[in-house]
Amino acid sequence: MTTASVVTAFSVLERVAELQPVGLSDLARAADLPKSTVHRCLQTLQEVGWVESSGGTSARWSMSLRALSVCGGAGGRQSLRDLALPLMSDLQLVTTETVHLCAPDGDVLVLLERLDTSHALRAFLPLGERIPLHASATGLAYLSACPDDVVERYLAGPLERRTPASLVDPDVIRAELVAVRARGYSINENGLSTGISSLGAPIVSRTGVVGALSVSGPSIRIVPARFEELGTQVVESARRLGRLL
């Protein structure tokens, strides 16, 4: 790709961020470029996961969740984080534990937002942390809502053991995903960080799974007796967020 084409692609991306959701004709006028050039740019940006189309004959274009996770939101559309924050706040208050919001970027999840507990002893992950799908509550929840071909492709790759308790056997993970689907939430005890337990639920919109929510805290506080209560609360928050999306 030449320098000129890169500049053109970024110009189109900036116009999408300003006007989203926007049709091809309006976008071409705003960018002062031929429709054919803008269309080629959009196709390239869609291939690399930075924009998404509503489809159909009158497609409208928006920034993707991947772009929002990297840039922290853009333009006139509320990001996943914006929509999630009030629900995360409610969830944090009722559970009194740390709440995480994650969205996918390739074969990992990216931590978009974290609301901390007031407890001195608590779970902590930095914003922007890249989280493996097989070794985290958010990741297992996300995988549970993915199509089978996506799950199998992921399980065919290398599965890093983050702690001694990380799930790395594909058959064990498949069985765990069946359990997650049955109860609605994932359980991860010490799989991502030793001494930390988490419960997660997928965020599913009309277009499919877009991320996951979790409640995390020290395993001495998040004990099995609390799993059903906390898991149900996470599921309800994730469902509400999915309806908003």
N, C-alpha and C positions, 0 to 999 in steps of 0.2 A: 504494500500500500504506500503510495507517495505521500509526501508531506501535505500537499494540497487536499488530497482525499481525506486525510486524518483531520485536518482543520474543518473540512466540510462536515464530516461525521459529528464532530463535537458541536458545531453550530446547530445541526439538526437536533442533537441530544438536548442542548440548552433550550431550544424552542419547545421541544416536547415537555421539558420540565416546567416551563412557564405556562403552557397552554393546556396541558393534559386534563382530560382525555381530548385528543384533537384528531381531526380527519386529515387525510393526505393533502387535499386542496388548500385548506387553511394553513397547514404546516408549511407548504411550499411558498405560499404568499408571505408568511411571517419570516421565513428564512431567505426570501428573495432568490429562490433557486427553482430550476425546472422540476416539475413533478417526477419525471423519470429519475433524476438525480436523487431527490429526496427518498423516493421509493427504494432505490438501491441501498441507500444509507440505512434506512429502516430495516431492510432485510438483513443487512450485516449486523446491526445492533441487536436485532432479535436473535440472530444465531449465537452471539456471544452472551446473551442473557441480560442485556441492559434495558431493553424495552419490550413491551408486550402489546399484542393487538387483541381487540375485542372480536375479531373475525367477521365474516360476512362481507357483503358487497360494499357496505358503508363502514368499513373498519375504522375504529378510533384507537389512537395510540397513547400509551402511558408509560411512565417509568416502571421498571420491574421491581419486585421485592429485593432482588439482588442489588440493584442500584440503590434502593432506599437503605439497605443494610450497610452499604459502603459509604454512602453520602449522608446518611442520617436524615433522609427525607428530602423532598423536592417539590417545588411548584405548588399548584393549587389543590392537589389531592392529599387528603390526610394519609399519613403513612400508617403502617401496621402499629408502630410504636405509639403514635398519637391516639389511635383508637383503643389501644390496649391499656394505656396508663390508668384511666379511671377504674377499670375492672381489676387491674393489678393492685391498685391501692386498696380496693374493697377486700380482695383476697388476702393481702398482707395483714390487714387489720383483723380479719376474722381468724386467720391461722396463727398470727404473731410470728411467722417465720419468713425467711427470705424468699422472694418471688422472682423467677427468671422468665424472660421472654426471648425466644430464639427463632431465627428464620434460616432457611437453607442457603448455602452457597456451595454448589457442587456436592461433594460427598461428605460435607460436614455441616454443622449448624453454627451460626454466628450469634453470640450473645448481644442482643440489641438493647436490652434494658434490664436493670436489676433494682428492686426495691428491698432495702435491707431491714432486718428485724432490729428491734431495740435491745435484744439480748446481747450481752458482751461476748458470749460464745456463739458463733454463727458461721454459716457457709459463706464463702467469698470466691467469686470469679470476676476478673476484670472485664469491663465492657469491651467488646470486640473479640473476646476469646473464641477460638475455633474449637468446637466440641465434637468429639467422635459420636457417631450415631449408635454404635453398639455398646458403648460404655457409660451412657448417661440416661437419666430419666426422660429428658426432653428428646434425646435421639431415639430411644426405643419407642416413645409415644409417636414420634414423627414417622418412623419406619412402619409402625402398625397401621397407619392410614395410607401408606404408599401401595401402588399396584405391585403384584407379585414379581413382575419382571424387574422392577426397580430394586426390590428387596434382594432378589437373587443376584443381580449384578453387583450390588454392594457387598453381599456376603462372599462373593467370589474373590474379592480383593483382600489385601492384607488387613488384619484386624489387630490393632495395637493393644497390648495389655497395659492399661494405665495403672492399675493396682492389682494385687493378687486376686481380688474379687471381680475383676472385669470379665465380662462374658466374651469369649473369643472363639468358642466352638460354634460353627454355623448351625448345627442341629439343635444345640441348646438355645441359641438365639431364636430360631424358628419356633420352637416350643414356647419360648417366653412371649413372642409376638402373638401367638394364639391366645395366651392367657391375658395379655394386655387388651386385645380386642374383646374378649369375653367380659372383663370387668370394667373396661372403659379407661383405665389409667395404668401407667407403668410404675413399677417399683424398682428403685436402684439403690441397693445398700452397699456403700463403699466401693462402687464400681468405677467412679470417676476420681473421687478423693477419699482417702482412708479416713474413716470416722464420720463421714457425711452420708446421710440418707435423703433421697428425693423421691417425689411422686410427680409424674408428668401426664399431660393430656395433649392430644393433637389439636391444632386449630384448623378447622376444615371449612372452607368457603364453598360457594357454588362451583368454583373451578377446580377444587381439590384441596389437598393439604398444603398449607402455606407456612406452617411453623408449629411451635409447641410452647406451652406454659408449664412451669414446675414450681413446686414448693420444696425448699431444701433447708436442711439444718443438721445439727449434730445428731448422730445416731442415738445418743443417750437421751435426747428429747423426742426425736421422731422415731418412736418405737412401734413395733407391729400392731399394738393395740390402737394406734392412731391412724393406721394406714387407710382404713375404709372411710373414716370421717374426712381426712385431708384429701384423699383421692377424689371423693365425691365433690368436694368444694372446688378442686382444680378442674375437674370435668365440666362443672357448671359454668365456671368462668370462661373456659375455652369455647364452650358451645355458644355462650353469649357473644363472644368476640367473633366467632365464625358467622353468626347471624348479622352482625354489624357489617362485616366485609361483604 
